[in-house]
Amino acid sequence: METDAISTTTSPSHQYTGSGTFVVTLIVTNSDGCRDTVIQNINVEPTGIHHIDNDLGIQLFPNPAQDEIHIKWTSEPFTGELIVFNSIAQSVFAKTCLQTNEFLIPCGSWSRGLIPCFWYLKKVTEASNAFY
Protein backbone atom coordinates (compact mmCIF):
# COMPACT_ATOMS: atom_id res chain seq x y z
CA MET A 1 0.00 0.00 0.00
CA GLU A 2 1.13 3.57 -0.48
CA THR A 3 1.89 3.84 3.22
CA ASP A 4 3.29 0.33 3.77
CA ALA A 5 0.27 -0.21 6.00
CA ILE A 6 -0.31 -3.54 7.72
CA SER A 7 -3.77 -4.90 8.46
CA THR A 8 -4.78 -7.86 10.60
CA THR A 9 -8.48 -7.71 9.67
CA THR A 10 -10.32 -10.53 7.90
CA SER A 11 -11.05 -8.35 4.84
CA PRO A 12 -8.36 -5.66 4.58
CA SER A 13 -8.94 -2.63 2.39
CA HIS A 14 -7.05 0.50 1.43
CA GLN A 15 -8.09 3.76 -0.25
CA TYR A 16 -5.45 5.09 -2.63
CA THR A 17 -4.98 8.86 -2.76
CA GLY A 18 -3.34 8.95 -6.17
CA SER A 19 -3.23 7.11 -9.45
CA GLY A 20 -0.49 4.75 -10.59
CA THR A 21 0.62 1.14 -10.31
CA PHE A 22 1.08 -0.20 -6.80
CA VAL A 23 2.41 -3.53 -5.52
CA VAL A 24 0.10 -5.18 -2.97
CA THR A 25 1.31 -8.09 -0.84
CA LEU A 26 -1.20 -10.26 1.02
CA ILE A 27 0.14 -12.71 3.58
CA VAL A 28 -2.40 -15.11 5.06
CA THR A 29 -1.80 -17.29 8.11
CA ASN A 30 -4.34 -19.89 9.26
CA SER A 31 -4.94 -21.19 12.79
CA ASP A 32 -2.39 -24.01 12.25
CA GLY A 33 0.35 -21.49 11.41
CA CYS A 34 0.42 -22.27 7.68
CA ARG A 35 1.21 -19.17 5.56
CA ASP A 36 0.71 -18.21 1.97
CA THR A 37 1.72 -15.02 0.17
CA VAL A 38 0.22 -13.37 -2.90
CA ILE A 39 1.85 -10.38 -4.61
CA GLN A 40 -0.28 -8.43 -7.08
CA ASN A 41 0.24 -5.23 -9.11
CA ILE A 42 -2.79 -2.95 -8.77
CA ASN A 43 -3.40 -0.25 -11.39
CA VAL A 44 -5.32 2.69 -9.88
CA GLU A 45 -6.96 5.15 -12.28
CA PRO A 46 -9.17 8.13 -11.49
CA THR A 47 -12.93 7.77 -11.72
CA GLY A 48 -15.36 10.29 -13.14
CA ILE A 49 -14.19 12.74 -15.76
CA HIS A 50 -10.78 11.94 -17.20
CA HIS A 51 -8.46 14.61 -18.55
CA ILE A 52 -8.94 15.21 -22.24
CA ASP A 53 -6.56 17.35 -24.28
CA ASN A 54 -8.43 20.57 -24.95
CA ASP A 55 -6.78 21.90 -28.09
CA LEU A 56 -9.96 23.78 -29.05
CA GLY A 57 -10.23 25.56 -25.68
CA ILE A 58 -13.67 24.03 -25.05
CA GLN A 59 -15.53 24.87 -21.83
CA LEU A 60 -18.64 22.95 -20.78
CA PHE A 61 -20.71 24.26 -17.85
CA PRO A 62 -22.46 24.04 -15.43
CA ASN A 63 -21.64 20.56 -14.20
CA PRO A 64 -23.99 19.12 -13.14
CA ALA A 65 -26.58 20.86 -15.31
CA GLN A 66 -30.30 21.07 -14.63
CA ASP A 67 -31.92 23.12 -17.39
CA GLU A 68 -29.24 23.87 -19.95
CA ILE A 69 -25.62 23.19 -20.80
CA HIS A 70 -23.33 25.89 -22.18
CA ILE A 71 -20.49 24.96 -24.51
CA LYS A 72 -17.96 27.67 -25.41
CA TRP A 73 -14.55 27.53 -27.06
CA THR A 74 -11.74 29.93 -27.80
CA SER A 75 -10.69 28.61 -31.20
CA GLU A 76 -12.05 29.83 -34.52
CA PRO A 77 -15.84 30.15 -34.96
CA PHE A 78 -17.57 26.86 -35.66
CA THR A 79 -19.83 26.06 -38.59
CA GLY A 80 -21.31 22.59 -38.43
CA GLU A 81 -23.35 20.20 -36.33
CA LEU A 82 -23.19 19.14 -32.68
CA ILE A 83 -24.74 15.79 -31.75
CA VAL A 84 -24.96 14.51 -28.15
CA PHE A 85 -25.34 10.77 -27.52
CA ASN A 86 -26.31 8.83 -24.39
CA SER A 87 -24.66 5.66 -23.11
CA ILE A 88 -26.58 3.43 -25.55
CA ALA A 89 -25.64 5.55 -28.59
CA GLN A 90 -29.01 7.27 -28.92
CA SER A 91 -28.93 10.87 -30.09
CA VAL A 92 -30.41 13.08 -27.36
CA PHE A 93 -29.66 16.43 -29.01
CA ALA A 94 -28.58 17.77 -32.40
CA LYS A 95 -28.03 21.32 -33.56
CA THR A 96 -26.58 22.97 -36.65
CA CYS A 97 -24.88 26.34 -36.19
CA LEU A 98 -23.19 28.86 -38.43
CA GLN A 99 -20.05 30.76 -37.40
CA THR A 100 -20.42 30.59 -33.63
CA ASN A 101 -18.22 30.08 -30.57
CA GLU A 102 -21.03 28.99 -28.24
CA PHE A 103 -23.80 26.39 -28.03
CA LEU A 104 -26.68 26.39 -25.57
CA ILE A 105 -28.20 22.93 -25.10
CA PRO A 106 -31.56 22.60 -23.31
CA CYS A 107 -31.36 19.52 -21.09
CA GLY A 108 -34.30 20.05 -18.70
CA SER A 109 -36.39 17.41 -20.49
CA TRP A 110 -33.67 14.73 -20.37
CA SER A 111 -34.26 11.78 -18.05
CA ARG A 112 -33.01 12.38 -14.53
CA GLY A 113 -29.49 11.04 -14.20
CA LEU A 114 -28.84 11.00 -17.97
CA ILE A 115 -25.16 11.48 -18.58
CA PRO A 116 -24.18 12.27 -22.15
CA CYS A 117 -21.45 9.77 -22.96
CA PHE A 118 -19.93 11.41 -25.94
CA TRP A 119 -20.20 14.52 -28.04
CA TYR A 120 -19.74 14.58 -31.78
CA LEU A 121 -18.81 17.77 -33.60
CA LYS A 122 -18.87 17.76 -37.37
CA LYS A 123 -17.14 20.88 -38.56
CA VAL A 124 -18.01 22.08 -42.05
CA THR A 125 -15.52 24.23 -43.94
CA GLU A 126 -15.44 25.38 -47.54
CA ALA A 127 -12.66 22.95 -48.46
CA SER A 128 -13.57 19.85 -46.50
CA ASN A 129 -15.18 18.34 -43.42
CA ALA A 130 -13.22 18.07 -40.19
CA PHE A 131 -14.37 15.82 -37.36
CA TYR A 132 -13.77 16.28 -33.62
Number of C-alpha atoms within 10 A of each C-alpha: 14 12 7 8 7 10 12 8 7 7 6 9 9 10 7 13 9 10 11 11 11 14 11 14 14 12 12 13 10 8 6 6 7 8 10 9 9 9 10 10 10 12 10 13 12 11 7 6 6 8 7 6 8 9 9 12 11 14 13 14 12 12 8 10 13 13 12 15 17 15 15 16 18 12 11 11 13 20 18 19 15 18 16 18 17 15 11 8 11 12 14 13 16 14 13 14 16 11 10 13 16 17 17 13 16 14 16 12 9 14 8 9 7 11 12 17 12 12 15 13 18 17 17 16 11 6 6 7 10 11 9 9
